[in-house]
């Protein structure tokens, strides 16, 4: 139960209020800080639709077969189009037509300029079709229920990925998949949980599951493989080959999803083992592929994935940034949840800590964005130096030593939700510095490669729910991201979900997905001497070269 | 065992010798009495093919996913084409590629101007793909194994349709299909037997079943429904609606056929409940749809199906002719088989019978073609009159009476294979006359409808194995078919099988199938006063109006 709430909370936290049904476009707008692009087009032409075939019941004057009668009736409504159908569906059609006395509606989807018949439902002109947009996160899966005609967001729900019981990290799951029945187990864990969520959504909104006529899902390459039952074995082995980059449209029944059996499932393609469909969804959601100005998109996490480009070109790379950015190494680090510190301010004079926690609960730990705030504030107030080392005279009583390692008491036992002090160790700071240095080095490398200076970047999009919590001011202070005007930074929230929503609702967006994929040049990061030099220079706060972070001014500079 | 032999014998009988492997075109030519048309084009462009994808194994320099790598490799060989693939196959591809070290060949079929990937096989440049042409007869199923590259006929085999155990006639099977599990039972009976035959053919010719990359099957509408597992319930109920007229391409695994799972199965479309894919195959095999001259095609059986037309138009009708034409009502009537009388000559002076039997065995019965010969000879020698009644003075001792019905001893007990006399009853002749009158009336009606006199017909094709046995001279004599020059009559043998072969081997033929279907106007036969008048006039030998049968001259005219 707690896990479910967490997912919701994350979304709610971004928009600072409850997510009302029907407001996803507004949600998206606010989230984008007012940047307008195609995602806000609720009138986008869809690619899944229903039509009422024009046909009379059979008679001696017209003994056309049932299936052919139906196809003819559909062509009267969609005259210019070829109507394709799968044989197993054809087998069902006669009894469905007769059951509803030839009063039916046909569900079709467009693919490669042809219409594919994917289901027959009893005629119900006033009942809509629905679709699901799914963010297939390795930690959290988010499901959004949408009305395919009005584009209204009906509901949104999320759950912790049950594959966590097999292994919290992706590599463990890949190894497990190689065991007898392992892949099937991993696939069914997510699928069964997803089906459970779908049934609950249908019950809650009194929707027939067969009225759910499409799904779009985006996830990283491994999650996509596990969701599709594709063997992920070669993803983590040189030369790191996915089974499939661009899946064709898959039918819901082929994945045993409890929706209309013939419903199309659009699974976002990947560029490689380390650059997945979630990032393609991010590019789509950012709209950077449609703008003349150059943008940069970063997904901040254990892996930092970066894309730079515009409507003409896109270059991407991915590199290990370390788990510190997600709060993964700090003693008190944890994922976002009630009581987790997500914002820290330190009074420059009194060195008093002002702490904000999620849901205003007593603090129990710190998440990545909180950690970035904390370290930035420690630096600005002179409590750590440019190497990130604690400055004894500035830290005073708060500094103590445990097992030979210095640590700073951030929350005293009496104020803590756990009853124990929450502390930040020197090693935690060291970890964060390595992570931020890796991130900055990756950003420097990719911009150097394309020859675009940081100030040539018009929008710096931060993808992913986690990234949205980061205060760009603090991230600049620690030298994780370049010192650009704050308005350059645009947190996009759950871009995987937003991209999936767009792909589900808009035929144009769906086409863009594959154009984006084909447009991307993937830059293989070579950890050579040059990279290591850049990395060493970035392992200071904000950097050895202060001139590239002019806005960072500690209160008590050395 | 005996049943199997029968099928082979039928084919052998037509060409008067053994069917050598590799000679199907010659077979067809001879069978056609020298008429040349597209079926003889062994260089026809196929629609099922294999290609060797141009691809290198993955490397760090090219980390394209396995499926995408394969598709790319195929596109290098087939550049102008879109390559589509089904998701379940995509799932298998990575392990297949790795198993064969990326040395594979891809099997594809063309449909709607796109190529569909249907299988991946280990590279074997010298090994061909094979295909099956199947005549789905309600009594006999004939299977022909063909080389898809050379178009060579490798083998041919046949078996009695095991659905006969459910019911010898189609109506009984339709009723059985409505029972719980009935349809599945009927479908699996044929499928299992067919799979058994396919396995035997593969063993015999050392062919991997996965090298069988396509099938084309033609049958009447009910047989097609049962083969596809389509409910035939409405076929025999007003307004006689098939489930499907034009099936899409079906994959072999969807029918549980033991060949390449993704292999396309082309099932011939039907025009209606009483005009099936076997007739479309017949039209295709005859080539009448490509000729300027007007041809007529008849499939002689319990139902008489007739098509008239040319490359511009086709009109079809079907009507009940009665079982007499297939030897179904005669006391001694039976289907073709060893010892069955298939030709009769009567000496006009001595009234001595000259009898030919299949396989030169002692006579055990008579088949439809033998019956037509017998009655024609009885008429020509004055042993029956124009009403078909026995003429006592001409029949002499051979005429006897049993249960108040007159009968003629055709074979004496001592010459019979059964040890008993083979006799022809007055009622048998009456039945045959009704059947031939029905046939002639149908022919008159359809030619009247289109306004073409009989002598405007350039070719009169006789479709079906059974029809091939009929001596046109005898059929004219009894007034079953019009009195046209004998060279007009072209027996085509098993046109269902021939059409299926063409559809399997030739992309152009395959397209023609659906053009033919759409071109046909179906004429609903109204059994009205006019029809009954024509029928009554035709119930004489050869007809009440002798002037329309000028060539029929009895030895002892009344």
Interface residues (C-beta under 8 A of the other chain):
Chain A: X58 X59 X60 X62 X63 X64 X65 X66 X67 X68 X82 X84 X85 X86 X87 X88 X90 X91 X93 X94 X95 X112 X114 X228 X229 X230 X231 X234 X238 X239 X240 X241 X242 X243 X244 X245 X246 X247 X248 X249 X250 X251 X254 X270 X272 X273 X524
Chain B: X58 X59 X60 X62 X63 X64 X65 X66 X67 X68 X82 X84 X85 X86 X87 X88 X90 X91 X93 X94 X95 X112 X114 X228 X229 X230 X231 X234 X238 X239 X240 X241 X242 X243 X244 X245 X246 X247 X248 X250 X251 X254 X270 X272 X273 X524
